[in-house]
Structure formats: C-alpha cells, structure tokens
Amino acid sequence: MFIIEKPKEIHLNSWKDIINESASSNSFQFKEVNFSLFWSCIFQEDYFAFAAKNEDKFMGIIVAKINETYYEKNIVLDVLYVLKDFRKIGVARSLMNKIEVIAKEKKLDLIIKGVEKSNLLAQKLFKNYTVVNRTRYLKKHN
C-alpha cells in the first residue's frame, strides 16, 4: 500500500536522491542535475509533481509541466521514475493516473517524450497512448 502526495520541503533530500538516480540511469547522460532549479520549479503553478510513498519510504516520483506556445497548450511528462525495489507493483501506473486526471480536468493532451525502445516497462505503461514518431536533434557545444 502506498500514497501519492505533493512534494514537501521536509522531503527535499529524498527527492534529490531519486532525481540523481533517475538522471544516472538515463541513457542520455546529464552532465549534472541542477537540483536547486528543479526543486524551485516543481512548486510553480504550471508544474505538477507527486511522490509515491509507503510510510516514510519513497517509491517513485512524477513531474509534468504545462507547455504553452502560441499554437498549442498541453501537459508534458518531464520525469517518471520508480526505484527498482518498487517496480511492477503499480507505482508508475498510480503516478501516471494522477497526471492523466489533471490533464483531463484541464482538457489538455498529455505528451510523453523520450521513451526508449529498450524500456519495456514504460512501453507497457503507455500501450494505450498514440505513438508519435518524432526525431530529436542535439548539437553539443564543447
């Protein structure tokens, strides 16, 4: 059993640990996570952040953000990460359900970007989503 809750200042270190683990496990390696910026962002009005917890044990987190341009407005999943010990028990599904409810209430499309083909758990989680083929480009400045 677990609960889904918004981030709290007293949980800053737990969130930081999960974000760092998430970044290190991502195949697109981050040079360094600016956690202070991340932490301040998730409390802004256009961000939606939640953690799954069992008592005082963090199981996973999700962060999504409203993205608005002059031609569209949607919610984009930024982070979804479940610690390895808590995978395959419904934590990711529960976190996604929370964001899906928000998207539905706001009448916004929910966009998931950057799901790796090798991530079979994520592929299964998003099986009811429409697959949009997009190409991502990156030019590094050394």
Contacts in CASP RR format, 6 or more apart in sequence:
PFRMAT RR
TARGET T0000
AUTHOR 0000-0000-0000
METHOD contacts of the structure
MODEL  1
MFIIEKPKEIHLNSWKDIINESASSNSFQFKEVNFSLFWSCIFQEDYFAF
AAKNEDKFMGIIVAKINETYYEKNIVLDVLYVLKDFRKIGVARSLMNKIE
VIAKEKKLDLIIKGVEKSNLLAQKLFKNYTVVNRTRYLKKHN
1 54 0 8 1.000
2 52 0 8 1.000
2 53 0 8 1.000
2 54 0 8 1.000
2 59 0 8 1.000
2 91 0 8 1.000
2 94 0 8 1.000
3 52 0 8 1.000
3 53 0 8 1.000
3 54 0 8 1.000
4 50 0 8 1.000
4 51 0 8 1.000
4 52 0 8 1.000
4 94 0 8 1.000
4 95 0 8 1.000
4 98 0 8 1.000
5 50 0 8 1.000
5 51 0 8 1.000
5 53 0 8 1.000
6 49 0 8 1.000
6 50 0 8 1.000
6 51 0 8 1.000
7 15 0 8 1.000
7 39 0 8 1.000
7 42 0 8 1.000
7 43 0 8 1.000
7 49 0 8 1.000
7 50 0 8 1.000
7 51 0 8 1.000
11 51 0 8 1.000
11 58 0 8 1.000
12 39 0 8 1.000
14 51 0 8 1.000
14 58 0 8 1.000
15 39 0 8 1.000
15 51 0 8 1.000
15 58 0 8 1.000
15 61 0 8 1.000
16 35 0 8 1.000
16 39 0 8 1.000
17 58 0 8 1.000
18 51 0 8 1.000
18 58 0 8 1.000
18 60 0 8 1.000
18 61 0 8 1.000
18 81 0 8 1.000
18 83 0 8 1.000
19 33 0 8 1.000
19 35 0 8 1.000
19 38 0 8 1.000
19 61 0 8 1.000
19 79 0 8 1.000
19 81 0 8 1.000
20 33 0 8 1.000
20 35 0 8 1.000
21 81 0 8 1.000
21 83 0 8 1.000
22 61 0 8 1.000
22 79 0 8 1.000
22 81 0 8 1.000
23 29 0 8 1.000
23 30 0 8 1.000
23 33 0 8 1.000
25 81 0 8 1.000
27 116 0 8 1.000
41 47 0 8 1.000
41 65 0 8 1.000
42 49 0 8 1.000
42 63 0 8 1.000
43 49 0 8 1.000
46 65 0 8 1.000
46 66 0 8 1.000
46 68 0 8 1.000
47 63 0 8 1.000
47 64 0 8 1.000
47 65 0 8 1.000
47 66 0 8 1.000
48 62 0 8 1.000
48 63 0 8 1.000
48 64 0 8 1.000
48 65 0 8 1.000
48 75 0 8 1.000
48 98 0 8 1.000
48 99 0 8 1.000
48 102 0 8 1.000
49 61 0 8 1.000
49 62 0 8 1.000
49 63 0 8 1.000
49 64 0 8 1.000
50 61 0 8 1.000
50 62 0 8 1.000
50 95 0 8 1.000
50 98 0 8 1.000
50 99 0 8 1.000
51 58 0 8 1.000
51 59 0 8 1.000
51 60 0 8 1.000
51 61 0 8 1.000
52 58 0 8 1.000
52 59 0 8 1.000
52 60 0 8 1.000
52 61 0 8 1.000
52 82 0 8 1.000
52 86 0 8 1.000
52 91 0 8 1.000
52 94 0 8 1.000
52 95 0 8 1.000
53 59 0 8 1.000
54 86 0 8 1.000
58 83 0 8 1.000
59 82 0 8 1.000
59 83 0 8 1.000
59 86 0 8 1.000
59 91 0 8 1.000
60 81 0 8 1.000
60 82 0 8 1.000
60 83 0 8 1.000
60 86 0 8 1.000
60 91 0 8 1.000
60 95 0 8 1.000
61 79 0 8 1.000
61 80 0 8 1.000
61 81 0 8 1.000
61 95 0 8 1.000
62 77 0 8 1.000
62 79 0 8 1.000
62 80 0 8 1.000
62 81 0 8 1.000
62 95 0 8 1.000
62 96 0 8 1.000
62 98 0 8 1.000
62 99 0 8 1.000
63 77 0 8 1.000
63 78 0 8 1.000
63 79 0 8 1.000
63 80 0 8 1.000
64 75 0 8 1.000
64 76 0 8 1.000
64 77 0 8 1.000
64 78 0 8 1.000
64 99 0 8 1.000
64 102 0 8 1.000
64 103 0 8 1.000
64 110 0 8 1.000
65 75 0 8 1.000
65 76 0 8 1.000
65 78 0 8 1.000
66 73 0 8 1.000
66 74 0 8 1.000
66 75 0 8 1.000
66 76 0 8 1.000
66 106 0 8 1.000
66 108 0 8 1.000
67 73 0 8 1.000
67 74 0 8 1.000
67 75 0 8 1.000
67 76 0 8 1.000
67 111 0 8 1.000
73 108 0 8 1.000
74 108 0 8 1.000
74 109 0 8 1.000
74 110 0 8 1.000
74 111 0 8 1.000
75 99 0 8 1.000
75 102 0 8 1.000
75 103 0 8 1.000
75 106 0 8 1.000
75 108 0 8 1.000
75 109 0 8 1.000
75 110 0 8 1.000
75 111 0 8 1.000
76 110 0 8 1.000
76 111 0 8 1.000
76 113 0 8 1.000
77 99 0 8 1.000
77 110 0 8 1.000
77 111 0 8 1.000
77 112 0 8 1.000
77 113 0 8 1.000
80 92 0 8 1.000
80 95 0 8 1.000
80 96 0 8 1.000
80 122 0 8 1.000
82 91 0 8 1.000
82 92 0 8 1.000
82 95 0 8 1.000
87 121 0 8 1.000
88 121 0 8 1.000
92 121 0 8 1.000
92 122 0 8 1.000
92 125 0 8 1.000
93 125 0 8 1.000
96 125 0 8 1.000
99 110 0 8 1.000
100 110 0 8 1.000
103 109 0 8 1.000
103 110 0 8 1.000
111 132 0 8 1.000
112 126 0 8 1.000
112 129 0 8 1.000
113 134 0 8 1.000
114 136 0 8 1.000
115 122 0 8 1.000
115 123 0 8 1.000
115 126 0 8 1.000
116 122 0 8 1.000
117 123 0 8 1.000
END
